[in-house]
Amino acid sequence: MTPPPAHGQHVSEPPMPGHTGDDFTRIPPNDLDAEQAVVGALMLSTDVIAEVSATMDPGDHYRPAHETIHRAILHLHAQSQGVDPITVGHHLEQAGDLHRVGGRSYLITLIQAVPTTANAGYYAEIVRDLAQRRRSIEAGTRIVQASLSPDTTAEDLRQALALGAETLPTTWQEPIPLNHQPKLPAFPTWVLPDWLRDFVEALTEETQTPPGLAGTLSLAVLATAAGGRVVVQLRGRWREPTNLFTVVALPPGNRKSAVFSAMTAPLHAAEKLLMSEAAGRIAEAEVTAKMAREAADKAAAQASKAEGAERDGLTAEAIALAQAAESLEVPVKPRLLADDSTPETLTTLMSEQGGRLSVMSAEGGIFDIIAGRYSGTPNMEVFLKGHAGDWLRVDRRTRDENIDEPALTMGLAVQPDVLKDIGQNRSFDGRGLLARFLYALPESLVGYRKSDPDPIPDHVAARYDRTITALTLSLAEWTDPAVLRLTPEAHQALRAFDQRLEPQLRARGGRLAHITNWASKLVGASARIAGLLHLGQHLEDGYTQPISGDTMDAAIEIGDYFTTHALTVFDLMGADTTLARARILLAVLEDNGWESVSRRDLFAKLSRSEFPSVGDLEPVMALLEEHGYLRTDTPPRTGKRGRPPAPRYLIHPQVREPKA
């Protein structure tokens, strides 16, 4: 989400006749404080809508975002729908405009900018009056320019005078940078179970780290405890397991390791307890198997020395003993966690652990391993099938490994550069590995951290450790997974989320069109999160109760958090080809210094590898125009016959300025 714009101070001086250059590109009269107060008042009280509408038009706003929000409010009001930051934000998101206007946080900023709704009419008058002054300046500028041109005829001048009251885009606003990363929302810790929320928030305070780090890892911890042991029944044969792939990206110096250690400590404790409990059984089984093999070997040796009928009897006895020894299985050491493991080792570990395992790491080395650090070729089969729960079979020289329902969880904390690097690996994206992760890109607090933060209360830390350990141990011995069902309210919430999401996946105009592979899995991922939150809320008997509507709403809120972050992360990884092409095109405009250019001349300057056809220019030019770098200028017809003049693109003066 883009940060709120700085409050503008209106400029009242019109450009003087005869002046050229920068005089005609001064900031026109405007008052952004008044505009914010108008739009904020409309969201606070629908009672002022009639008064404001009688005073001004949404087109009177200087900032396009305010006009867009204003029109959205009027649309909702006309449909007899509620008007507040939530409903307006939802409407703008559906229309694909939420990002452009500054996001949900800017809607809250508008509310906070209202001194009192009682003065909404006066704020509207300020906005209207300044809009009229801008139109007067634009009309005057146009008339002056027409008068100074030696080619202007009397008829041209009369037309300029007649059109004097109309608004023409003769001034430029500050363009919105293409490389600007929007301010992303914070992790909604309030939706977590109370014992987990208390620890995540306390750990965030003690370590002075963003809540997205501990919050996202908390889901991976729950998934480690429950993955493969619990599934969520959605509809028909659609079931979602409760394992997750999560990755948090933060620059160095953000204490990722400290948070990671605190969050995963009870998992290590549970693993040690499982190993300790299994140690006696393993030792007994090993001794029994050894004795059985020795007995079989001794019987075979005796049979080899015997003759006749005695030999046949001893041989049969030796075979029986060998078969009995072969049938004895020595339990493997219980494992919950893995880290720096090759795909082959990981497959073996998962096979030994009944298909359930978790890769938890405070580094991004696992991506290098998947890409083929040791083998030289990418190997991601176990990761793809381990996320989806698809049957996995590996044939080896010494043994076959079959995993009917693999459940692999991944919880990673990496540096942002790692995401950039994996985004360049076409096999990751082509095989769908990147689409399986839930991404978090929290804002670094380095430079703003307290030097003496509050420590985690002992009872909060003890409750977290005790709860995670108990939950993990209680589910460790489950072989057949428990099935969590949805209440009617949860069904309705998930269905509404699906309906809200689906239009955003459309190839033409969909907000999530360029990350469809990822977004198409979001409903299932949210259901998985709902299952984990449900288990965290019902620690003793969660498998006997259905998931409630409130729990599903909480999971969807987390899903929305990951969606906003995924848009930025995939941009970081270069998934948005339109944005990437827009940066290339902007560089071409900067290099050539045009005041205006035709589409044909512009296309001639571009690489065919990036722009194979003229049609590929259209969405890119639209994006640059949306960001304020250019405008479309269609010359008027000079006659009634023939093809209409081709449009030209006017270039923002800043783009034409030489770079230092």
N, C-alpha and C positions, 0 to 999 in steps of 0.2 A: 504494500500500500504506500502510495506516495505521501510524504509528509505534508502537513497543511502549509499553504503558501504564506509568505510574509505579508503582514498587513500593509496595504498600499496607501500611500499618500497621494491624493489627487493633484494633478497638475492643471492649473487653470489658464496658462498662457497658450493661446493658439499660435501656430506658426505664422510669421509675418509674410505678407505678399512679397514675392520676388526672391525669397530665400530658398535655397536648395540644400541637398545633403541631409545632415542629421536633424535639421529643423523639422523636417517632415516625418521623422521617426521618433519624436519625443513621446514619452508615455502620456497617453491622452487622459483627460479628467476621469477619475474613478475613486471610489472609496470602498475598499474591500471589507473594512470593518462593518460598514452599513450593509453591504451585501450579505456578509455572514450573519448579521443580526436578523435580516429579513428571512433568510432560509431557515435559520435556527428557530425563529419564532413560529414559522409555519409548522415545524415538526413538534413544537411544544404545545401549540394550541390551534386547533382547527377553527376556533372562533374568529381568528384574525384573517383567515383565508379570503373571505369576501372583501374585507377592507383593503387588503394588499392588492387583490386582483383589480379592484376599482381604481387603484392608484398607478400601478405599473404593470408591465408585461414581462414575462420571463426573459424575453430578448433584451431587456434593458440592462441586464447584468453585464459587467465588463469581463468577468472571468467565466469562460464557457462551462466550467464545472458547476458553477452556481446556477446557471441556466438549466443544465441537465437535471440537477437535483430539484430545482423549482418545478420543472415540468413533471417530474416523477411524482412529486407531492400532489400536484393538481390532478394527475391521472388517478392516483389512488383515491383521492377525495371524491372524484367524479364517479368512481366505481363503488362508493359507499364503504370503502375499506379503511381500516385504521391507519393513521399516519404517525409514525415515530421512527427513530433511527433503525430499529430492527426491520420493520416492514419496508421502509424506503431502501435500506441496504439490500434486502432480499429482492425487491423489484429491480434495482439497478444491476444486481448480479445476474438476474435472469436475462436482462437486456444486454449484458456484456459491457456495461458502463461503469461498474463499481470501481474497477482498477483505475480508470481514467479520471474519476472525480476525486480520488484520494483515499478510497477504501472506507471501511467502517469506522476506523479511528477518526477520520476527518469529519464524519457525520456527528460524532460525539463532540468534536471540537466546535462545530457549528452551534450545537446546543449550549455549550459553555460560553459562547461569544454573545449571548443574548442578555443584555442588562435587565430588560423587562419586556414581556410580550405586549404590555399596554402601549408601548411606543412603536409597535410594528408599522403603523401607518406612516409615522414620521420617518422611519428608516427607509420605507419604500419611496417616499417623496425625494429623499436624498439620492437614491439610486436612479430614479426616473429623471431628475433634473440634470444629473451628470451625464446620463445617456443622451439627453437632448443636446447638451453642450458638445458632446463628442460628434453627434450627427451634424451639428452646425459647423464644427471645425472641418469635418470631412467634406461637407458640401462646399464650404468656402475654399478649401484647398483645391478641390476639383475645378471650381470656377476660375481660380487664379491660374492654375496650370493651363486650362483651356484658353484663357485670355492671353497668356504669354506666348503660346505656340503660334508661329507664323502660318501654319497650315490650317488653323481653326477657321471655319466659315461662320457666317452669322447664324446659320441654322444649327451648327454644332453648339454655338454659345447659347442659343435659346434652349436647346435640349439640356445642356448642363444646368441652366437656371431652373428648368422645369423639374429636373431630377434632384434639385438641391436638398430636398427634405429626406431623401433616401439615404440609407447607410451603405457605404461601400468600404471594403476592407483596404483602406489606404495606409493603415498603421500596422505595425507588427508587435506582437507580444513576445515575451521571452520564450524561446522554444524549450520543450521538455526534453532533457537529455535521454538519448536512447540507452545509454549505459547506466542509467539511474536505477539502482536496486530499491524497490519499494520497502517501506518499513513493514516487517512481518509481525503477525500477532504473536503474543506470548502463549505458552502452553497453558491450556485451561485446567490448572491443577484442581480447581473447585469441583470437577466432575469425578475425581478419584474417590475410592472408599476412604472414609475418614482416617483410618490408621495409616494408609499409604499417603494420603494428602499431607498429613501432619509431618511425616518423615521427609517427603520430597521438599516441602516448603522450608522445613528446618535445615535440611542439608543445603538447599539453595542459599539460605541466609548465612550459614556457617562458612561455606566455601566461596561465597560471593560470586556465584555462577548463575547464568540465566536458567529459569525453570524448565526450559525445553530440554536441557541436558538430562537432568534427573527424571523429569516427567516421561520422556521417551524411553529412557532406560528402564523405568519402572514397568512399562508394558512388556519389554523384552524379558524382564525377570519373571513376571507373571506367566508369560508364555513358556518360559523354561520349566516352570513348575507344572503347568497344565498341558503343554503341547503334546499331542498324541494320546492324551488320556481323556480329553473332553472334545466333543464336536457340537456345533450348533446346527439344529435342524431349521432350515429356512422354508422351503416348500418342495413338495414332491420328493424327488431324489436329490435335491440340492442341499448338501451339507457342507459346512465350512469347518475345518479343523481350527484349533486355537493356537497354532504356532504362527509367529510373525517374523518378518525381516525388517529391522529398523536400523537406521544410520543417522547419527547426529554429526554435523560438521561444525567445528569451531577452530579458530586459529590457535597457534601455539600460545602457551602462557595462560590458558583459561582453566587450568586445574581439572582437565578431563580425567586424568588418572585417579585423582583423589575422589571424585564423585563416582567414578566407575568402581573403585575398590569398595566404597561404602555401600553401593547399591547391590553388588554381587556377593558381598561377604556371607550373607546367610545361605546362598546357594552352595558356596564352597563348604560351609559348615554342614549343610545337609548331605553333601556328597561324601564327606568324611564319615558321617554317622552311618550312611548306607554301606560304605566300605567296611566299617568296623563291625556292623551287624552281619555282613556277608562273610567276614574273614573266617569264622568258625566253619560255616558250611563249605566254603571253598577248600579249606585245609582237609576236612573230612572227605570230601569228594576226591581230592587229589590222592590221598592215601588209599582210598578204596579202589580208585582206578589203577593206581600203581600195583596194588596187590592183585587185582584181577588180571592185569597184563602179565605179571610174573607167574601167576598160576597157569595162565594159558600157555606161556612160553615153556613152563616146566612140563605141562601135559604134552605139548608138541614134541619136546625132547624125548620123553618116555615113549611116545608113540613111534618115533623114528627108530628106536632101538628094538622095539618088539617085533614079533613075527606072527603070521597067521591070523587066527581069530582074535587073539589078544591085541594085535596091532589095529585091527578094525575097530575094536571097542575103544581103545585109547585114542585113536584118531577122531572118532565121533565125539568123545569127551573133550578133546583139545579144541575141536571146532566150536562146540557149544560154549566153552570157556572164552574163546576168542571173540565170539559174537557178543557174549555178555559184557566183556571188557570194552568192546567197541561201542556198545549202547550206552555205557556210562558217560555222562556229560559233566564236566567240571564247570561250575558257574564262573562267569567272568566277573571281574571287579566292576561294581556299578559305577557308571560315569554319567554325569549330567552335563559337563562342560568340556569344550575343546577350544583350542586357540589356533596355533600355527600348524595346521594339519593339511596335508595334501588331499586332493579329492579322493584318491585311492584309500588313504588311511581313514579319512572321514567315513567313507562307505563301509569299511570294515568295522569301525567303531559303532556306527548306526546299526549294522546287522547284529553285532553282539549285544547291543542295548535294546533290541526289539524295535528298532527303527526310530528311536527317540534320542535326540541329542541337541545341544545348543552350542553355537559358536559365539563366544563373547570376547570382545577384544577392544582395547583402547587405542588400537592402531589400525591402519588400513592395509596391512600386509596380506590379508586374505585375498584381496582383489588381485594382487600380483600372482598369488599362487593359482587362483582360478585361471588367470590369463596364460599360465604355462611357465612360471618361473623355473620349475624343476624339469618339467616334461618337454618344454618347447612348444607345446600346442595347448590351446584352451581346453579345459575339461570342466564343464559346468552341469553335467547331467544330474549329479547327486543334489546340486543346489536347486535346479529347476523342479525336479520331481520331489525333492524334500520339502519344498514350499507348498506344492499343490497336493501332496499326498498320493501321487501316482505310483503304481507298482514299479519297483526298481529291481533289476536283475543284472548281476555282474558275473561273468564266467571267467574264472582264473585257472591257471595251470594246476594249482594245488587244491582249490576249493571253489564251490559255487556260492554266491551270496544272493539271497532273495529277501527283499523287504516288501511286504505286502502293502503296508500303509505308512510310509516314512513320514516323519514329522520333525523337520529341522527348523530350529529357531536361530536367528542371527541378531545380535545386538552389538552394534559397532559405534565407536566414537572416533572420528577421523578429522583430518584437516581439510579445509575446503579445496585445496589443490588436488586432493585425492579424487574428489568428485569430478573435477575438470579432466583429470587423466582418464578415469574410467569412461567418461563421456566420449572420449576419442576412440575407444575400443569398439569397433563396429560389431564384433561378435557378441559383446555384452548386450547391446541394444537389439541386435537382430534376433537373438535367441530369446529375448524377453526377460533377461536377468534383471535389468534395471527397473523394469515395470513391477517387480515383486517387492521392492523396498518401500517403506514409509520413511520419508525424508524430513529432517528437521534442520533448519539453518538459524539457530538462535542468534540474537544480537550479542556480541561480545561486551562484557562489562569492564574490560581492562581499561584503566584510567579513571573509573568511576566507583571503584570498590572501597568498602569501608576497611579501615585498618584494624578495628576491634569489633567484629561482628558478634552476634549472639551465638553461643554454641548450641548444638542439638541437645535438648533436654534428655536426660538419661532414660526416662520412662518412654519417651517417643522412640528413641533408638532401640531400646529393649523390645518394645512392642513390635516394631518392624521386623527385627531379626527373628523374634519368636514366631511371628505369624507366617513369614515366608518359609522358614524351616519346617513348621508344622504342615503347611499346605503342600510343600514339596514331598515330605515323607508320607503324607496321607494318600497321595496319588501315585507314588512311585511303584507300587505293586500292581496297579491296575493293568490288566491285559486288554480287555475289551473296553473301548472308550465309552464314557457316559454321554448320553445325548441330551443336550439342553434344548428345550422347545421355547417358542415365543408366545407371549400372551397376545390377545387380539390387538391391544394397544401397541405392543412392540411391532407386530406385523404392519399395522397402519403407519407407524413412524418410519419403518424401513421402506415401505412402499412409497410413501410421500418423498422420501429422500431419493429413491430410485427415479421417480417421475421428475423431480427437480434436476437431477443430474443428467438424465438422458439427452435433453436438447443441447446441453453444453458439449456433447461429444460430436455434434454434426460437423461434417467436413467444411461446410460453408458457414462461417460466422460463429461456430461453437467456441466458447471460451477455453475449453479443454481439448480442442480438436487436434492440436499438435502433440498432445501427450495422451492420446486415446488409449494406447496400450496400458498405460498406468491407470488412468481414470476409470477404465472399464472394470478394473478389479476393486474399485473403491467400496462398492456396496458390500462385497464379500469381506473385505478387510474390516469394514465397520462392524459387521456381524461378528467377526472374530474378536474384535476389541470388546464388544458387548458381552460376549461369553466370558472374557477375562475379568471384566468389571463385575459381572454377576458372581463369579467365584470369589472375588475379593470382598463382596458385600455379604455373601452367605457362606462363611467359612466352614460351617459344620455340615450343612445339608444342601449346598447349592445345586447338586445334581438331582435333587428331588423337586425342585421348584422351577417354574418357567421364568424366562427373562422378562422383566417388566418394561413398560413403555418408557418410564423415566430412565432406566438403564440404557435403553436403545437410544434415547435422545442424547444422553451423555456420550455414548460412543460416536454418534453422528457429529457431535460438536468436535470431538477429537479428530474425526475424519475430515471435517472442514478445515481444521488447523493444518493437517498434513497436506491437504489440497493446495492451500495458499503457499505453503513452503515448497511443495513439489513444482509449482509453476516457476518459482525463482531458481530452484535447483536445476531443473531441466534447461532453463535458459542458460545457466552457468555451464551446463554440459553441452550447449549448442543444439538443443532439440528444436528450438523455434527457428526454422529456416527463414521465415519472413523477416524476423528481427535481424538475423545474421546478414541477410541480403541488404536490409536497410542500412546497416553500418557500412557495407561495401559501397552502396550507392551514395551515401552521404560523403564518404571520402572522395568519390569522383566529383561530386559537386564542389567540394572544398578545393580540390586541385585545379579545377577549370575556372572558377571565379565568375560564372555566368550570372547575369542579372535575371535572365529568363532563358528557357531552352525548350525546344520542341521534343516530343517523345522520340522522334526518329533520330535527331542528333544525339540525344542522350543514349539511346540504345546502341548507337554506333561506337560509343566509348566503353561499352561494358563487355566483360568476358562472356563468351558463349557457354563456358562451363558453369557459370553461376546464373546466367540469364539466357537459357536456350531460345526463348521466343519473346516477342514483344508482350505477349499476354502475361509473362512472368513478372513484368514491371508493375502491373496494376495493383496487386495487394501491397507491394513495397511502397509505391508512390502514395497510396492511401494511408499507410502507416506514417510516412514522413509528413504528410499533410496534417494528420491527426496530432502529431507532435509539434506542429507549428513551424516546420523547416521550409515548407513551400506552400504555394497556393495554385489552384487551377485557374487559368485565365482564358476564357473562350472569346475570341474577337467577334464583333458583330458581323452579320452578313453584309456584303457590299452590293448584292443583287439578289433577285428572286430565284435565279437558276443556278445550277451547279451544286457541287458538294459544299457543305458548310466549312468554314475555316477550321483547321486543326487547332485544338487547344494547345496552349503553351503553359509552362510551369514557371511561376515567379519564385525566385529564390530569396530566402531570408537574408538580410544584409549581413548578419553575423557569419553566415556560411561563406560569404564572399570575402570577409576580412582576412588579410594575410596572417598566418600563424607565427607567433614569436619563435 
